[in-house]
Amino acid sequence: MSDLLSEWEATTRLAIAALMGLGVGLKREWSGHTSGPNARFAGLRTFFLLGCLGGAAGLLLSRGFLAAMLAGLAVASRV
């Protein structure tokens, strides 16, 4: 039962992170920062993906996968 609870908790945390990213992206879309002559980087989809990525990184960090995250960053920096 505790595995199910921890999976539910992980899913909830990822969903919250994704919704926070959507909120930031939606605010940027409504304020007009993503269109027009002075358009800046990122909108709704980009911030959604960044929220998911941040949530996954936080989840992995809380589960003790720091070494895996550091190895992934090392590989990504070489590309």
N, CA, C, O and CB atoms as a CASP TS submission, in Angstrom:
PFRMAT TS
TARGET T0000
AUTHOR 0000-0000-0000
METHOD Language model
MODEL 1
PARENT N/A
ATOM      1  N   MET     1       0.810  -1.194   0.000  1.00  0.00           N
ATOM      2  CA  MET     1       0.000   0.000   0.000  1.00  0.00           C
ATOM      3  C   MET     1       0.857   1.263   0.000  1.00  0.00           C
ATOM      4  O   MET     1       0.467   2.270  -0.590  1.00  0.00           O
ATOM      5  CB  MET     1      -0.924  -0.005   1.192  1.00  0.00           C
ATOM      6  N   SER     2       2.020   1.222   0.654  1.00  0.00           N
ATOM      7  CA  SER     2       2.864   2.416   0.705  1.00  0.00           C
ATOM      8  C   SER     2       3.447   2.748  -0.667  1.00  0.00           C
ATOM      9  O   SER     2       3.691   3.915  -0.973  1.00  0.00           O
ATOM     10  CB  SER     2       3.993   2.223   1.718  1.00  0.00           C
ATOM     11  N   ASP     3       3.675   1.706  -1.506  1.00  0.00           N
ATOM     12  CA  ASP     3       4.155   1.975  -2.859  1.00  0.00           C
ATOM     13  C   ASP     3       3.112   2.731  -3.671  1.00  0.00           C
ATOM     14  O   ASP     3       3.433   3.644  -4.431  1.00  0.00           O
ATOM     15  CB  ASP     3       4.523   0.670  -3.564  1.00  0.00           C
ATOM     16  N   LEU     4       1.857   2.330  -3.494  1.00  0.00           N
ATOM     17  CA  LEU     4       0.777   3.012  -4.195  1.00  0.00           C
ATOM     18  C   LEU     4       0.663   4.456  -3.721  1.00  0.00           C
ATOM     19  O   LEU     4       0.449   5.361  -4.527  1.00  0.00           O
ATOM     20  CB  LEU     4      -0.555   2.273  -3.986  1.00  0.00           C
ATOM     21  N   LEU     5       0.805   4.670  -2.435  1.00  0.00           N
ATOM     22  CA  LEU     5       0.732   6.016  -1.892  1.00  0.00           C
ATOM     23  C   LEU     5       1.887   6.870  -2.408  1.00  0.00           C
ATOM     24  O   LEU     5       1.689   8.036  -2.751  1.00  0.00           O
ATOM     25  CB  LEU     5       0.741   5.975  -0.364  1.00  0.00           C
ATOM     26  N   SER     6       3.071   6.308  -2.465  1.00  0.00           N
ATOM     27  CA  SER     6       4.202   7.085  -2.958  1.00  0.00           C
ATOM     28  C   SER     6       4.072   7.366  -4.455  1.00  0.00           C
ATOM     29  O   SER     6       4.501   8.420  -4.924  1.00  0.00           O
ATOM     30  CB  SER     6       5.513   6.350  -2.674  1.00  0.00           C
ATOM     31  N   GLU     7       3.482   6.433  -5.209  1.00  0.00           N
ATOM     32  CA  GLU     7       3.237   6.696  -6.627  1.00  0.00           C
ATOM     33  C   GLU     7       2.191   7.798  -6.792  1.00  0.00           C
ATOM     34  O   GLU     7       2.314   8.656  -7.666  1.00  0.00           O
ATOM     35  CB  GLU     7       2.778   5.408  -7.347  1.00  0.00           C
ATOM     36  N   TRP     8       1.167   7.765  -5.949  1.00  0.00           N
ATOM     37  CA  TRP     8       0.140   8.807  -5.992  1.00  0.00           C
ATOM     38  C   TRP     8       0.741  10.166  -5.636  1.00  0.00           C
ATOM     39  O   TRP     8       0.420  11.176  -6.262  1.00  0.00           O
ATOM     40  CB  TRP     8      -1.019   8.467  -5.032  1.00  0.00           C
ATOM     41  N   GLU     9       1.610  10.184  -4.632  1.00  0.00           N
ATOM     42  CA  GLU     9       2.265  11.422  -4.225  1.00  0.00           C
ATOM     43  C   GLU     9       3.158  11.957  -5.343  1.00  0.00           C
ATOM     44  O   GLU     9       3.180  13.161  -5.599  1.00  0.00           O
ATOM     45  CB  GLU     9       3.088  11.198  -2.950  1.00  0.00           C
ATOM     46  N   ALA    10       3.889  11.070  -6.005  1.00  0.00           N
ATOM     47  CA  ALA    10       4.758  11.490  -7.108  1.00  0.00           C
ATOM     48  C   ALA    10       3.932  12.048  -8.258  1.00  0.00           C
ATOM     49  O   ALA    10       4.293  13.067  -8.848  1.00  0.00           O
ATOM     50  CB  ALA    10       5.622  10.312  -7.597  1.00  0.00           C
ATOM     51  N   THR    11       2.832  11.388  -8.577  1.00  0.00           N
ATOM     52  CA  THR    11       1.961  11.857  -9.652  1.00  0.00           C
ATOM     53  C   THR    11       1.373  13.223  -9.315  1.00  0.00           C
ATOM     54  O   THR    11       1.284  14.102 -10.173  1.00  0.00           O
ATOM     55  CB  THR    11       0.836  10.847  -9.912  1.00  0.00           C
ATOM     56  N   THR    12       0.977  13.388  -8.066  1.00  0.00           N
ATOM     57  CA  THR    12       0.415  14.665  -7.641  1.00  0.00           C
ATOM     58  C   THR    12       1.449  15.779  -7.743  1.00  0.00           C
ATOM     59  O   THR    12       1.139  16.877  -8.205  1.00  0.00           O
ATOM     60  CB  THR    12      -0.110  14.566  -6.209  1.00  0.00           C
ATOM     61  N   ARG    13       2.671  15.502  -7.316  1.00  0.00           N
ATOM     62  CA  ARG    13       3.723  16.519  -7.382  1.00  0.00           C
ATOM     63  C   ARG    13       4.044  16.902  -8.820  1.00  0.00           C
ATOM     64  O   ARG    13       4.231  18.080  -9.124  1.00  0.00           O
ATOM     65  CB  ARG    13       4.984  16.021  -6.687  1.00  0.00           C
ATOM     66  N   LEU    14       4.108  15.906  -9.709  1.00  0.00           N
ATOM     67  CA  LEU    14       4.368  16.214 -11.117  1.00  0.00           C
ATOM     68  C   LEU    14       3.225  17.012 -11.726  1.00  0.00           C
ATOM     69  O   LEU    14       3.455  17.927 -12.517  1.00  0.00           O
ATOM     70  CB  LEU    14       4.589  14.925 -11.913  1.00  0.00           C
ATOM     71  N   ALA    15       1.997  16.669 -11.362  1.00  0.00           N
ATOM     72  CA  ALA    15       0.842  17.408 -11.886  1.00  0.00           C
ATOM     73  C   ALA    15       0.850  18.848 -11.388  1.00  0.00           C
ATOM     74  O   ALA    15       0.533  19.762 -12.150  1.00  0.00           O
ATOM     75  CB  ALA    15      -0.472  16.716 -11.480  1.00  0.00           C
ATOM     76  N   ILE    16       1.202  19.064 -10.141  1.00  0.00           N
ATOM     77  CA  ILE    16       1.262  20.425  -9.606  1.00  0.00           C
ATOM     78  C   ILE    16       2.338  21.234 -10.329  1.00  0.00           C
ATOM     79  O   ILE    16       2.120  22.396 -10.673  1.00  0.00           O
ATOM     80  CB  ILE    16       1.539  20.401  -8.087  1.00  0.00           C
ATOM     81  N   ALA    17       3.497  20.619 -10.558  1.00  0.00           N
ATOM     82  CA  ALA    17       4.565  21.328 -11.266  1.00  0.00           C
ATOM     83  C   ALA    17       4.147  21.679 -12.695  1.00  0.00           C
ATOM     84  O   ALA    17       4.432  22.773 -13.182  1.00  0.00           O
ATOM     85  CB  ALA    17       5.843  20.478 -11.288  1.00  0.00           C
ATOM     86  N   ALA    18       3.465  20.737 -13.362  1.00  0.00           N
ATOM     87  CA  ALA    18       3.003  20.995 -14.727  1.00  0.00           C
ATOM     88  C   ALA    18       1.957  22.108 -14.750  1.00  0.00           C
ATOM     89  O   ALA    18       1.979  22.960 -15.639  1.00  0.00           O
ATOM     90  CB  ALA    18       2.423  19.713 -15.347  1.00  0.00           C
ATOM     91  N   LEU    19       1.040  22.107 -13.778  1.00  0.00           N
ATOM     92  CA  LEU    19       0.017  23.151 -13.725  1.00  0.00           C
ATOM     93  C   LEU    19       0.625  24.512 -13.417  1.00  0.00           C
ATOM     94  O   LEU    19       0.156  25.529 -13.926  1.00  0.00           O
ATOM     95  CB  LEU    19      -1.038  22.806 -12.679  1.00  0.00           C
ATOM     96  N   MET    20       1.656  24.540 -12.595  1.00  0.00           N
ATOM     97  CA  MET    20       2.321  25.816 -12.326  1.00  0.00           C
ATOM     98  C   MET    20       2.989  26.341 -13.598  1.00  0.00           C
ATOM     99  O   MET    20       2.928  27.538 -13.881  1.00  0.00           O
ATOM    100  CB  MET    20       3.364  25.659 -11.193  1.00  0.00           C
ATOM    101  N   GLY    21       3.621  25.460 -14.358  1.00  0.00           N
ATOM    102  CA  GLY    21       4.200  25.871 -15.630  1.00  0.00           C
ATOM    103  C   GLY    21       3.154  26.373 -16.597  1.00  0.00           C
ATOM    104  O   GLY    21       3.366  27.366 -17.293  1.00  0.00           O
ATOM    105  N   LEU    22       2.008  25.679 -16.644  1.00  0.00           N
ATOM    106  CA  LEU    22       0.912  26.140 -17.498  1.00  0.00           C
ATOM    107  C   LEU    22       0.424  27.515 -17.079  1.00  0.00           C
ATOM    108  O   LEU    22       0.108  28.351 -17.926  1.00  0.00           O
ATOM    109  CB  LEU    22      -0.243  25.148 -17.463  1.00  0.00           C
ATOM    110  N   GLY    23       0.360  27.753 -15.780  1.00  0.00           N
ATOM    111  CA  GLY    23      -0.078  29.055 -15.285  1.00  0.00           C
ATOM    112  C   GLY    23       0.842  30.172 -15.717  1.00  0.00           C
ATOM    113  O   GLY    23       0.380  31.233 -16.137  1.00  0.00           O
ATOM    114  N   VAL    24       2.135  29.947 -15.619  1.00  0.00           N
ATOM    115  CA  VAL    24       3.101  30.968 -16.035  1.00  0.00           C
ATOM    116  C   VAL    24       3.013  31.187 -17.542  1.00  0.00           C
ATOM    117  O   VAL    24       3.030  32.325 -18.011  1.00  0.00           O
ATOM    118  CB  VAL    24       4.540  30.559 -15.632  1.00  0.00           C
ATOM    119  N   GLY    25       2.919  30.103 -18.292  1.00  0.00           N
ATOM    120  CA  GLY    25       2.810  30.223 -19.746  1.00  0.00           C
ATOM    121  C   GLY    25       1.541  30.926 -20.177  1.00  0.00           C
ATOM    122  O   GLY    25       1.554  31.726 -21.112  1.00  0.00           O
ATOM    123  N   LEU    26       0.442  30.628 -19.496  1.00  0.00           N
ATOM    124  CA  LEU    26      -0.822  31.280 -19.817  1.00  0.00           C
ATOM    125  C   LEU    26      -0.758  32.776 -19.531  1.00  0.00           C
ATOM    126  O   LEU    26      -1.267  33.584 -20.307  1.00  0.00           O
ATOM    127  CB  LEU    26      -1.964  30.643 -19.027  1.00  0.00           C
ATOM    128  N   LYS    27      -0.146  33.132 -18.438  1.00  0.00           N
ATOM    129  CA  LYS    27       0.022  34.551 -18.099  1.00  0.00           C
ATOM    130  C   LYS    27       0.836  35.264 -19.175  1.00  0.00           C
ATOM    131  O   LYS    27       0.508  36.385 -19.563  1.00  0.00           O
ATOM    132  CB  LYS    27       0.707  34.705 -16.722  1.00  0.00           C
ATOM    133  N   ARG    28       1.888  34.621 -19.653  1.00  0.00           N
ATOM    134  CA  ARG    28       2.713  35.230 -20.704  1.00  0.00           C
ATOM    135  C   ARG    28       1.935  35.362 -22.005  1.00  0.00           C
ATOM    136  O   ARG    28       2.074  36.358 -22.716  1.00  0.00           O
ATOM    137  CB  ARG    28       3.982  34.403 -20.937  1.00  0.00           C
ATOM    138  N   GLU    29       1.113  34.358 -22.322  1.00  0.00           N
ATOM    139  CA  GLU    29       0.298  34.432 -23.535  1.00  0.00           C
ATOM    140  C   GLU    29      -0.681  35.605 -23.441  1.00  0.00           C
ATOM    141  O   GLU    29      -0.822  36.368 -24.397  1.00  0.00           O
ATOM    142  CB  GLU    29      -0.469  33.103 -23.759  1.00  0.00           C
ATOM    143  N   TRP    30      -1.349  35.753 -22.315  1.00  0.00           N
ATOM    144  CA  TRP    30      -2.341  36.815 -22.149  1.00  0.00           C
ATOM    145  C   TRP    30      -1.706  38.198 -22.120  1.00  0.00           C
ATOM    146  O   TRP    30      -2.311  39.169 -22.576  1.00  0.00           O
ATOM    147  CB  TRP    30      -3.132  36.593 -20.877  1.00  0.00           C
ATOM    148  N   SER    31      -0.501  38.293 -21.592  1.00  0.00           N
ATOM    149  CA  SER    31       0.130  39.613 -21.493  1.00  0.00           C
ATOM    150  C   SER    31       0.738  40.061 -22.822  1.00  0.00           C
ATOM    151  O   SER    31       1.130  41.219 -22.960  1.00  0.00           O
ATOM    152  CB  SER    31       1.207  39.597 -20.416  1.00  0.00           C
ATOM    153  N   GLY    32       0.820  39.162 -23.791  1.00  0.00           N
ATOM    154  CA  GLY    32       1.331  39.521 -25.107  1.00  0.00           C
ATOM    155  C   GLY    32       2.836  39.423 -25.246  1.00  0.00           C
ATOM    156  O   GLY    32       3.397  39.924 -26.220  1.00  0.00           O
ATOM    157  N   HIS    33       3.502  38.790 -24.296  1.00  0.00           N
ATOM    158  CA  HIS    33       4.961  38.666 -24.378  1.00  0.00           C
ATOM    159  C   HIS    33       5.422  37.663 -25.437  1.00  0.00           C
ATOM    160  O   HIS    33       6.608  37.622 -25.765  1.00  0.00           O
ATOM    161  CB  HIS    33       5.513  38.259 -23.032  1.00  0.00           C
ATOM    162  N   THR    34       4.512  36.861 -25.971  1.00  0.00           N
ATOM    163  CA  THR    34       4.909  35.824 -26.923  1.00  0.00           C
ATOM    164  C   THR    34       4.595  36.158 -28.366  1.00  0.00           C
ATOM    165  O   THR    34       4.859  35.350 -29.257  1.00  0.00           O
ATOM    166  CB  THR    34       4.245  34.546 -26.571  1.00  0.00           C
ATOM    167  N   SER    35       4.036  37.338 -28.617  1.00  0.00           N
ATOM    168  CA  SER    35       3.703  37.705 -29.994  1.00  0.00           C
ATOM    169  C   SER    35       4.013  39.176 -30.215  1.00  0.00           C
ATOM    170  O   SER    35       4.284  39.921 -29.273  1.00  0.00           O
ATOM    171  CB  SER    35       2.214  37.410 -30.306  1.00  0.00           C
ATOM    172  N   GLY    36       3.967  39.570 -31.455  1.00  0.00           N
ATOM    173  CA  GLY    36       4.212  40.967 -31.788  1.00  0.00           C
ATOM    174  C   GLY    36       5.672  41.242 -32.098  1.00  0.00           C
ATOM    175  O   GLY    36       6.492  40.325 -32.126  1.00  0.00           O
ATOM    176  N   PRO    37       5.997  42.510 -32.332  1.00  0.00           N
ATOM    177  CA  PRO    37       7.363  42.866 -32.730  1.00  0.00           C
ATOM    178  C   PRO    37       8.389  42.660 -31.610  1.00  0.00           C
ATOM    179  O   PRO    37       9.563  42.425 -31.894  1.00  0.00           O
ATOM    180  CB  PRO    37       7.399  44.309 -33.185  1.00  0.00           C
ATOM    181  N   ASN    38       7.976  42.743 -30.368  1.00  0.00           N
ATOM    182  CA  ASN    38       8.895  42.553 -29.242  1.00  0.00           C
ATOM    183  C   ASN    38       8.701  41.196 -28.583  1.00  0.00           C
ATOM    184  O   ASN    38       8.821  41.069 -27.364  1.00  0.00           O
ATOM    185  CB  ASN    38       8.705  43.659 -28.210  1.00  0.00           C
ATOM    186  N   ALA    39       8.400  40.179 -29.393  1.00  0.00           N
ATOM    187  CA  ALA    39       8.131  38.839 -28.856  1.00  0.00           C
ATOM    188  C   ALA    39       9.360  38.286 -28.153  1.00  0.00           C
ATOM    189  O   ALA    39      10.490  38.440 -28.615  1.00  0.00           O
ATOM    190  CB  ALA    39       7.691  37.881 -29.979  1.00  0.00           C
ATOM    191  N   ARG    40       9.110  37.650 -27.040  1.00  0.00           N
ATOM    192  CA  ARG    40      10.178  37.022 -26.270  1.00  0.00           C
ATOM    193  C   ARG    40      10.003  35.514 -26.287  1.00  0.00           C
ATOM    194  O   ARG    40       8.980  34.985 -26.722  1.00  0.00           O
ATOM    195  CB  ARG    40      10.197  37.550 -24.820  1.00  0.00           C
ATOM    196  N   PHE    41      11.026  34.847 -25.803  1.00  0.00           N
ATOM    197  CA  PHE    41      11.061  33.394 -25.765  1.00  0.00           C
ATOM    198  C   PHE    41       9.966  32.825 -24.868  1.00  0.00           C
ATOM    199  O   PHE    41       9.672  33.392 -23.815  1.00  0.00           O
ATOM    200  CB  PHE    41      12.421  32.919 -25.289  1.00  0.00           C
ATOM    201  N   ALA    42       9.377  31.741 -25.263  1.00  0.00           N
ATOM    202  CA  ALA    42       8.541  30.850 -24.458  1.00  0.00           C
ATOM    203  C   ALA    42       7.096  31.301 -24.316  1.00  0.00           C
ATOM    204  O   ALA    42       6.779  32.482 -24.177  1.00  0.00           O
ATOM    205  CB  ALA    42       9.133  30.710 -23.108  1.00  0.00           C
ATOM    206  N   GLY    43       6.243  30.289 -24.361  1.00  0.00           N
ATOM    207  CA  GLY    43       4.818  30.492 -24.186  1.00  0.00           C
ATOM    208  C   GLY    43       4.232  29.366 -23.367  1.00  0.00           C
ATOM    209  O   GLY    43       4.887  28.820 -22.480  1.00  0.00           O
ATOM    210  N   LEU    44       3.008  29.025 -23.666  1.00  0.00           N
ATOM    211  CA  LEU    44       2.264  28.047 -22.897  1.00  0.00           C
ATOM    212  C   LEU    44       2.920  26.665 -22.907  1.00  0.00           C
ATOM    213  O   LEU    44       3.161  26.082 -21.850  1.00  0.00           O
ATOM    214  CB  LEU    44       0.861  27.949 -23.427  1.00  0.00           C
ATOM    215  N   ARG    45       3.205  26.149 -24.088  1.00  0.00           N
ATOM    216  CA  ARG    45       3.777  24.795 -24.182  1.00  0.00           C
ATOM    217  C   ARG    45       5.168  24.713 -23.583  1.00  0.00           C
ATOM    218  O   ARG    45       5.502  23.728 -22.925  1.00  0.00           O
ATOM    219  CB  ARG    45       3.827  24.346 -25.631  1.00  0.00           C
ATOM    220  N   THR    46       5.980  25.733 -23.802  1.00  0.00           N
ATOM    221  CA  THR    46       7.349  25.715 -23.289  1.00  0.00           C
ATOM    222  C   THR    46       7.362  25.701 -21.771  1.00  0.00           C
ATOM    223  O   THR    46       8.115  24.940 -21.162  1.00  0.00           O
ATOM    224  CB  THR    46       8.132  26.920 -23.808  1.00  0.00           C
ATOM    225  N   PHE    47       6.540  26.531 -21.158  1.00  0.00           N
ATOM    226  CA  PHE    47       6.517  26.563 -19.700  1.00  0.00           C
ATOM    227  C   PHE    47       5.878  25.312 -19.111  1.00  0.00           C
ATOM    228  O   PHE    47       6.223  24.907 -18.002  1.00  0.00           O
ATOM    229  CB  PHE    47       5.775  27.792 -19.219  1.00  0.00           C
ATOM    230  N   PHE    48       4.948  24.694 -19.842  1.00  0.00           N
ATOM    231  CA  PHE    48       4.404  23.410 -19.402  1.00  0.00           C
ATOM    232  C   PHE    48       5.510  22.364 -19.354  1.00  0.00           C
ATOM    233  O   PHE    48       5.643  21.632 -18.373  1.00  0.00           O
ATOM    234  CB  PHE    48       3.265  22.949 -20.338  1.00  0.00           C
ATOM    235  N   LEU    49       6.297  22.299 -20.416  1.00  0.00           N
ATOM    236  CA  LEU    49       7.398  21.327 -20.453  1.00  0.00           C
ATOM    237  C   LEU    49       8.463  21.633 -19.404  1.00  0.00           C
ATOM    238  O   LEU    49       9.013  20.718 -18.791  1.00  0.00           O
ATOM    239  CB  LEU    49       8.035  21.306 -21.840  1.00  0.00           C
ATOM    240  N   LEU    50       8.754  22.907 -19.196  1.00  0.00           N
ATOM    241  CA  LEU    50       9.716  23.277 -18.157  1.00  0.00           C
ATOM    242  C   LEU    50       9.193  22.920 -16.768  1.00  0.00           C
ATOM    243  O   LEU    50       9.966  22.500 -15.907  1.00  0.00           O
ATOM    244  CB  LEU    50      10.029  24.776 -18.229  1.00  0.00           C
ATOM    245  N   GLY    51       7.906  23.080 -16.544  1.00  0.00           N
ATOM    246  CA  GLY    51       7.311  22.680 -15.273  1.00  0.00           C
ATOM    247  C   GLY    51       7.410  21.182 -15.051  1.00  0.00           C
ATOM    248  O   GLY    51       7.729  20.725 -13.953  1.00  0.00           O
ATOM    249  N   CYS    52       7.131  20.412 -16.112  1.00  0.00           N
ATOM    250  CA  CYS    52       7.267  18.951 -16.013  1.00  0.00           C
ATOM    251  C   CYS    52       8.710  18.548 -15.747  1.00  0.00           C
ATOM    252  O   CYS    52       8.971  17.671 -14.923  1.00  0.00           O
ATOM    253  CB  CYS    52       6.768  18.277 -17.296  1.00  0.00           C
ATOM    254  N   LEU    53       9.631  19.176 -16.432  1.00  0.00           N
ATOM    255  CA  LEU    53      11.047  18.865 -16.242  1.00  0.00           C
ATOM    256  C   LEU    53      11.508  19.221 -14.831  1.00  0.00           C
ATOM    257  O   LEU    53      12.226  18.449 -14.196  1.00  0.00           O
ATOM    258  CB  LEU    53      11.898  19.608 -17.275  1.00  0.00           C
ATOM    259  N   GLY    54      11.101  20.377 -14.347  1.00  0.00           N
ATOM    260  CA  GLY    54      11.455  20.773 -12.984  1.00  0.00           C
ATOM    261  C   GLY    54      10.834  19.856 -11.944  1.00  0.00           C
ATOM    262  O   GLY    54      11.479  19.516 -10.951  1.00  0.00           O
ATOM    263  N   GLY    55       9.591  19.454 -12.162  1.00  0.00           N
ATOM    264  CA  GLY    55       8.936  18.527 -11.243  1.00  0.00           C
ATOM    265  C   GLY    55       9.613  17.171 -11.223  1.00  0.00           C
ATOM    266  O   GLY    55       9.788  16.572 -10.162  1.00  0.00           O
ATOM    267  N   ALA    56       9.996  16.684 -12.403  1.00  0.00           N
ATOM    268  CA  ALA    56      10.697  15.392 -12.470  1.00  0.00           C
ATOM    269  C   ALA    56      12.059  15.476 -11.806  1.00  0.00           C
ATOM    270  O   ALA    56      12.469  14.545 -11.113  1.00  0.00           O
ATOM    271  CB  ALA    56      10.856  14.939 -13.928  1.00  0.00           C
ATOM    272  N   ALA    57      12.766  16.586 -12.011  1.00  0.00           N
ATOM    273  CA  ALA    57      14.072  16.751 -11.370  1.00  0.00           C
ATOM    274  C   ALA    57      13.933  16.812  -9.854  1.00  0.00           C
ATOM    275  O   ALA    57      14.735  16.210  -9.140  1.00  0.00           O
ATOM    276  CB  ALA    57      14.766  18.017 -11.886  1.00  0.00           C
ATOM    277  N   GLY    58      12.938  17.521  -9.355  1.00  0.00           N
ATOM    278  CA  GLY    58      12.706  17.587  -7.915  1.00  0.00           C
ATOM    279  C   GLY    58      12.316  16.241  -7.343  1.00  0.00           C
ATOM    280  O   GLY    58      12.740  15.883  -6.244  1.00  0.00           O
ATOM    281  N   LEU    59      11.509  15.492  -8.083  1.00  0.00           N
ATOM    282  CA  LEU    59      11.105  14.168  -7.632  1.00  0.00           C
ATOM    283  C   LEU    59      12.302  13.222  -7.569  1.00  0.00           C
ATOM    284  O   LEU    59      12.465  12.475  -6.604  1.00  0.00           O
ATOM    285  CB  LEU    59      10.029  13.598  -8.558  1.00  0.00           C
ATOM    286  N   LEU    60      13.131  13.263  -8.601  1.00  0.00           N
ATOM    287  CA  LEU    60      14.328  12.413  -8.595  1.00  0.00           C
ATOM    288  C   LEU    60      15.274  12.809  -7.473  1.00  0.00           C
ATOM    289  O   LEU    60      15.871  11.947  -6.829  1.00  0.00           O
ATOM    290  CB  LEU    60      15.054  12.496  -9.942  1.00  0.00           C
ATOM    291  N   LEU    61      15.410  14.085  -7.239  1.00  0.00           N
ATOM    292  CA  LEU    61      16.283  14.556  -6.172  1.00  0.00           C
ATOM    293  C   LEU    61      15.774  14.109  -4.807  1.00  0.00           C
ATOM    294  O   LEU    61      16.563  13.722  -3.946  1.00  0.00           O
ATOM    295  CB  LEU    61      16.401  16.078  -6.216  1.00  0.00           C
ATOM    296  N   SER    62      14.458  14.159  -4.606  1.00  0.00           N
ATOM    297  CA  SER    62      13.897  13.737  -3.320  1.00  0.00           C
ATOM    298  C   SER    62      13.984  12.227  -3.129  1.00  0.00           C
ATOM    299  O   SER    62      13.958  11.742  -1.998  1.00  0.00           O
ATOM    300  CB  SER    62      12.446  14.186  -3.209  1.00  0.00           C
ATOM    301  N   ARG    63      14.087  11.492  -4.212  1.00  0.00           N
ATOM    302  CA  ARG    63      14.179  10.028  -4.126  1.00  0.00           C
ATOM    303  C   ARG    63      15.626   9.541  -4.043  1.00  0.00           C
ATOM    304  O   ARG    63      15.867   8.338  -3.946  1.00  0.00           O
ATOM    305  CB  ARG    63      13.495   9.392  -5.332  1.00  0.00           C
ATOM    306  N   GLY    64      16.576  10.452  -4.079  1.00  0.00           N
ATOM    307  CA  GLY    64      17.970  10.066  -3.912  1.00  0.00           C
ATOM    308  C   GLY    64      18.700   9.737  -5.204  1.00  0.00           C
ATOM    309  O   GLY    64      19.689   9.005  -5.188  1.00  0.00           O
ATOM    310  N   PHE    65      18.231  10.262  -6.307  1.00  0.00           N
ATOM    311  CA  PHE    65      18.874   9.995  -7.588  1.00  0.00           C
ATOM    312  C   PHE    65      19.804  11.140  -7.999  1.00  0.00           C
ATOM    313  O   PHE    65      19.903  11.475  -9.179  1.00  0.00           O
ATOM    314  CB  PHE    65      17.819   9.764  -8.669  1.00  0.00           C
ATOM    315  N   LEU    66      20.468  11.720  -7.038  1.00  0.00           N
ATOM    316  CA  LEU    66      21.355  12.843  -7.314  1.00  0.00           C
ATOM    317  C   LEU    66      22.478  12.444  -8.265  1.00  0.00           C
ATOM    318  O   LEU    66      22.826  13.207  -9.166  1.00  0.00           O
ATOM    319  CB  LEU    66      21.940  13.386  -6.015  1.00  0.00           C
ATOM    320  N   ALA    67      23.039  11.271  -8.077  1.00  0.00           N
ATOM    321  CA  ALA    67      24.133  10.822  -8.945  1.00  0.00           C
ATOM    322  C   ALA    67      23.656  10.676 -10.389  1.00  0.00           C
ATOM    323  O   ALA    67      24.380  11.030 -11.320  1.00  0.00           O
ATOM    324  CB  ALA    67      24.710   9.485  -8.440  1.00  0.00           C
ATOM    325  N   ALA    68      22.453  10.160 -10.576  1.00  0.00           N
ATOM    326  CA  ALA    68      21.913  10.009 -11.932  1.00  0.00           C
ATOM    327  C   ALA    68      21.690  11.366 -12.578  1.00  0.00           C
ATOM    328  O   ALA    68      21.940  11.542 -13.770  1.00  0.00           O
ATOM    329  CB  ALA    68      20.598   9.217 -11.907  1.00  0.00           C
ATOM    330  N   MET    69      21.217  12.328 -11.788  1.00  0.00           N
ATOM    331  CA  MET    69      20.996  13.668 -12.330  1.00  0.00           C
ATOM    332  C   MET    69      22.316  14.328 -12.716  1.00  0.00           C
ATOM    333  O   MET    69      22.408  14.972 -13.761  1.00  0.00           O
ATOM    334  CB  MET    69      20.249  14.538 -11.314  1.00  0.00           C
ATOM    335  N   LEU    70      23.326  14.169 -11.884  1.00  0.00           N
ATOM    336  CA  LEU    70      24.620  14.760 -12.199  1.00  0.00           C
ATOM    337  C   LEU    70      25.243  14.114 -13.429  1.00  0.00           C
ATOM    338  O   LEU    70      25.871  14.793 -14.242  1.00  0.00           O
ATOM    339  CB  LEU    70      25.561  14.631 -11.010  1.00  0.00           C
ATOM    340  N   ALA    71      25.071  12.807 -13.565  1.00  0.00           N
ATOM    341  CA  ALA    71      25.575  12.124 -14.751  1.00  0.00           C
ATOM    342  C   ALA    71      24.844  12.603 -16.005  1.00  0.00           C
ATOM    343  O   ALA    71      25.462  12.775 -17.055  1.00  0.00           O
ATOM    344  CB  ALA    71      25.427  10.604 -14.596  1.00  0.00           C
ATOM    345  N   GLY    72      23.545  12.816 -15.900  1.00  0.00           N
ATOM    346  CA  GLY    72      22.769  13.333 -17.033  1.00  0.00           C
ATOM    347  C   GLY    72      23.207  14.735 -17.406  1.00  0.00           C
ATOM    348  O   GLY    72      23.289  15.064 -18.589  1.00  0.00           O
ATOM    349  N   LEU    73      23.484  15.554 -16.430  1.00  0.00           N
ATOM    350  CA  LEU    73      23.976  16.903 -16.732  1.00  0.00           C
ATOM    351  C   LEU    73      25.351  16.871 -17.380  1.00  0.00           C
ATOM    352  O   LEU    73      25.639  17.671 -18.270  1.00  0.00           O
ATOM    353  CB  LEU    73      24.027  17.744 -15.463  1.00  0.00           C
ATOM    354  N   ALA    74      26.198  15.953 -16.941  1.00  0.00           N
ATOM    355  CA  ALA    74      27.528  15.830 -17.535  1.00  0.00           C
ATOM    356  C   ALA    74      27.420  15.390 -18.997  1.00  0.00           C
ATOM    357  O   ALA    74      28.148  15.897 -19.851  1.00  0.00           O
ATOM    358  CB  ALA    74      28.388  14.828 -16.734  1.00  0.00           C
ATOM    359  N   VAL    75      26.532  14.469 -19.282  1.00  0.00           N
ATOM    360  CA  VAL    75      26.352  14.009 -20.664  1.00  0.00           C
ATOM    361  C   VAL    75      25.759  15.122 -21.509  1.00  0.00           C
ATOM    362  O   VAL    75      26.180  15.331 -22.647  1.00  0.00           O
ATOM    363  CB  VAL    75      25.448  12.757 -20.717  1.00  0.00           C
ATOM    364  N   ALA    76      24.786  15.837 -20.962  1.00  0.00           N
ATOM    365  CA  ALA    76      24.150  16.912 -21.721  1.00  0.00           C
ATOM    366  C   ALA    76      25.120  18.053 -22.008  1.00  0.00           C
ATOM    367  O   ALA    76      25.006  18.707 -23.044  1.00  0.00           O
ATOM    368  CB  ALA    76      22.938  17.441 -20.966  1.00  0.00           C
ATOM    369  N   SER    77      26.062  18.302 -21.119  1.00  0.00           N
ATOM    370  CA  SER    77      27.002  19.395 -21.334  1.00  0.00           C
ATOM    371  C   SER    77      28.029  19.050 -22.405  1.00  0.00           C
ATOM    372  O   SER    77      28.639  19.949 -22.985  1.00  0.00           O
ATOM    373  CB  SER    77      27.708  19.743 -20.033  1.00  0.00           C
ATOM    374  N   ARG    78      28.224  17.786 -22.671  1.00  0.00           N
ATOM    375  CA  ARG    78      29.193  17.366 -23.712  1.00  0.00           C
ATOM    376  C   ARG    78      28.590  17.427 -25.110  1.00  0.00           C
ATOM    377  O   ARG    78      29.325  17.436 -26.097  1.00  0.00           O
ATOM    378  CB  ARG    78      29.690  15.941 -23.434  1.00  0.00           C
ATOM    379  N   VAL    79      27.276  17.467 -25.206  1.00  0.00           N
ATOM    380  CA  VAL    79      26.602  17.451 -26.518  1.00  0.00           C
ATOM    381  C   VAL    79      26.633  18.784 -27.157  1.00  0.00           C
ATOM    382  O   VAL    79      26.114  18.952 -28.260  1.00  0.00           O
ATOM    383  CB  VAL    79      25.178  16.997 -26.393  1.00  0.00           C
TER
END
